[in-house]
């Protein structure tokens, strides 16, 4: 319980901090998204969180409004707008998930949440990733992110769920900025 409280305190404190200081950036991104492609600036999608609970994840929209197609995007996916490519490369499309963190649906660090159709394909062992809150960044992200297939990602995420600790969270936190700057592993 103590670990949960301290991690939750960290999540709430820094989510509020970043929301306050990055609010001008939120406005600029929203305007860029809307000027690049008509429609709403935010994208909402159902994801599966801790305990198999369904929640709505928030992101800046990176595809044209109403584009259908596969759930997973490919490298150079034509559905992704020019502004969307920049947002994805820099991971700025993920900033609205600070709201998911405030709501307690996500944490800064944990396995990335998947859509229900992918979670339905998990084996009994793989459901273990749903024993911890999903995060903005995680163990699989620092090991390759989109360069990894789903099975490999799940392997790293299961390892995280089994080994979760302050030291592991700190390692992930320290490794994430270099990945964001380099853009490695981002489709």
C-alpha positions as CSV (number, residue, x, y, z in Angstrom):
1,X,0.0,0.0,0.0
2,X,2.9,2.4,0.8
3,X,4.5,1.8,-2.6
4,X,1.2,2.5,-4.3
5,X,0.6,5.7,-2.4
6,X,4.1,7.0,-3.1
7,X,3.8,6.2,-6.8
8,X,0.4,7.7,-7.0
9,X,1.6,10.9,-5.3
10,X,4.4,11.1,-7.8
11,X,2.0,10.6,-10.7
12,X,-0.5,13.2,-9.5
13,X,2.1,15.8,-8.6
14,X,4.0,15.6,-11.9
15,X,0.8,15.3,-14.0
16,X,-0.4,18.5,-12.5
17,X,3.0,20.1,-12.9
18,X,3.3,19.2,-16.6
19,X,-0.3,20.1,-17.3
20,X,0.2,23.5,-15.8
21,X,3.5,24.3,-17.5
22,X,2.7,22.6,-20.8
23,X,-0.8,24.1,-21.2
24,X,0.4,26.6,-23.8
25,X,2.0,23.7,-25.8
26,X,-1.4,21.9,-25.6
27,X,-3.1,24.8,-27.2
28,X,-0.5,25.1,-30.0
29,X,-0.6,21.4,-30.8
30,X,-4.4,21.5,-30.8
31,X,-4.4,24.4,-33.3
32,X,-1.8,22.7,-35.5
33,X,-3.8,19.4,-35.6
34,X,-7.0,21.3,-36.5
35,X,-5.3,23.4,-39.1
36,X,-3.7,20.3,-40.7
37,X,-6.8,18.2,-40.8
38,X,-10.4,19.2,-40.1
39,X,-12.0,17.6,-37.0
40,X,-11.4,17.4,-33.3
41,X,-7.9,17.9,-32.0
42,X,-8.2,15.0,-29.5
43,X,-8.6,11.3,-30.3
44,X,-10.4,9.0,-27.9
45,X,-10.0,5.2,-27.9
46,X,-10.9,2.4,-25.5
47,X,-8.0,0.7,-23.9
48,X,-7.6,-2.1,-21.3
49,X,-6.1,-1.1,-18.0
50,X,-5.3,-2.6,-14.6
51,X,-7.6,-5.5,-13.7
52,X,-8.9,-5.6,-17.3
53,X,-10.9,-2.4,-16.7
54,X,-11.8,-0.6,-19.9
55,X,-11.0,3.1,-20.0
56,X,-10.8,5.9,-22.6
57,X,-7.3,7.0,-23.5
58,X,-6.7,10.6,-24.7
59,X,-4.3,11.5,-27.4
60,X,-3.8,14.3,-29.9
61,X,-5.2,13.1,-33.2
62,X,-2.5,12.1,-35.7
63,X,-4.6,10.7,-38.5
64,X,-7.2,12.3,-40.8
65,X,-10.7,12.4,-39.2
66,X,-12.7,9.2,-39.7
67,X,-9.8,7.2,-41.3
68,X,-10.6,3.5,-40.9
69,X,-8.2,0.6,-41.4
70,X,-6.1,-1.6,-39.2
71,X,-5.7,-0.8,-35.5
72,X,-1.9,-0.9,-35.7
73,X,-0.2,1.6,-37.9
74,X,2.7,0.8,-40.2
75,X,5.8,2.8,-40.9
76,X,4.9,5.6,-43.3
77,X,1.1,4.9,-42.8
78,X,-0.7,7.2,-45.3
79,X,-3.5,7.8,-42.8
80,X,-1.0,9.8,-40.6
81,X,-1.1,13.5,-41.3
82,X,2.1,15.6,-41.7
83,X,1.5,17.2,-38.2
84,X,0.7,13.7,-36.9
85,X,4.0,12.4,-38.1
86,X,5.9,15.1,-36.1
87,X,3.7,14.5,-33.0
88,X,4.3,10.7,-33.2
89,X,8.1,11.1,-33.7
90,X,8.3,13.3,-30.7
91,X,5.6,11.5,-28.7
92,X,3.8,14.8,-28.2
93,X,0.6,13.0,-29.2
94,X,0.7,11.3,-25.9
95,X,0.6,14.4,-23.7
96,X,-3.2,14.3,-23.1
97,X,-2.6,11.1,-21.2
98,X,-1.6,13.3,-18.3
99,X,-5.3,13.5,-17.8
100,X,-5.5,9.7,-17.7
101,X,-2.8,9.7,-15.0
102,X,-4.7,12.3,-13.0
103,X,-7.8,10.1,-13.2
104,X,-5.9,7.1,-11.8
105,X,-6.3,5.1,-15.0
106,X,-2.6,5.3,-15.9
107,X,0.7,6.0,-14.4
108,X,3.8,7.6,-15.8
109,X,5.5,4.2,-15.8
110,X,4.0,0.9,-16.7
111,X,3.1,-1.3,-19.7
112,X,1.5,0.6,-22.6
113,X,-2.3,0.0,-22.6
114,X,-3.6,-2.0,-25.6
115,X,-7.0,-2.0,-27.3
116,X,-9.5,-4.7,-26.3
117,X,-9.1,-6.7,-29.6
118,X,-5.4,-7.2,-28.9
119,X,-5.9,-8.0,-25.2
120,X,-8.4,-10.7,-26.2
121,X,-5.6,-12.6,-27.9
122,X,-3.4,-12.8,-24.7
123,X,-2.6,-16.1,-23.1
124,X,-3.4,-16.7,-19.5
125,X,0.2,-15.8,-18.5
126,X,0.2,-12.6,-20.6
127,X,-2.8,-11.2,-18.7
128,X,-0.3,-10.6,-15.9
129,X,0.6,-7.3,-17.5
130,X,-2.9,-6.1,-16.4
131,X,-2.0,-6.5,-12.8
132,X,-0.3,-3.0,-12.8
133,X,-1.4,0.4,-14.1
134,X,-0.6,1.0,-17.7
135,X,1.9,3.9,-18.3
136,X,3.1,6.6,-20.6
137,X,6.5,4.8,-20.8
138,X,7.6,1.4,-19.7
139,X,10.1,-1.5,-19.9
140,X,9.1,-2.5,-23.4
141,X,9.4,1.1,-24.6
142,X,13.0,1.4,-23.5
143,X,13.8,-1.9,-25.2
144,X,12.5,-1.0,-28.6
145,X,9.0,0.4,-28.5
146,X,7.4,0.0,-32.0
147,X,10.3,-2.0,-33.3
148,X,9.1,-4.9,-31.1
149,X,6.4,-7.3,-32.1
150,X,3.5,-7.7,-29.6
151,X,4.8,-10.9,-28.2
152,X,8.2,-9.4,-27.4
153,X,6.6,-6.3,-25.9
154,X,4.4,-8.5,-23.7
155,X,7.5,-10.3,-22.5
156,X,9.1,-7.1,-21.3
157,X,5.8,-5.9,-19.8
158,X,5.4,-9.2,-17.9
159,X,8.9,-8.8,-16.6
160,X,8.1,-5.3,-15.5
161,X,4.8,-6.5,-13.7
162,X,6.8,-9.2,-11.9
163,X,9.8,-6.9,-11.0
164,X,8.0,-3.6,-10.4
165,X,10.1,-1.5,-8.0
166,X,11.2,2.1,-7.4
167,X,14.7,1.2,-8.9
168,X,13.2,-0.2,-12.1
169,X,10.9,2.8,-12.5
170,X,13.9,5.1,-12.1
171,X,15.8,3.2,-14.7
172,X,12.9,3.5,-17.1
173,X,12.5,7.2,-16.3
174,X,16.2,7.8,-16.9
175,X,16.3,5.9,-20.2
176,X,13.1,7.4,-21.7
177,X,14.4,11.0,-22.6
178,X,17.2,9.7,-24.8
179,X,14.6,7.6,-26.7
180,X,12.3,10.5,-27.1
181,X,15.1,12.7,-28.4
182,X,16.5,10.1,-30.8
183,X,13.0,8.9,-32.0
184,X,14.2,5.3,-32.1
185,X,11.6,2.7,-32.3
186,X,8.7,5.0,-33.2
187,X,6.4,4.4,-36.2
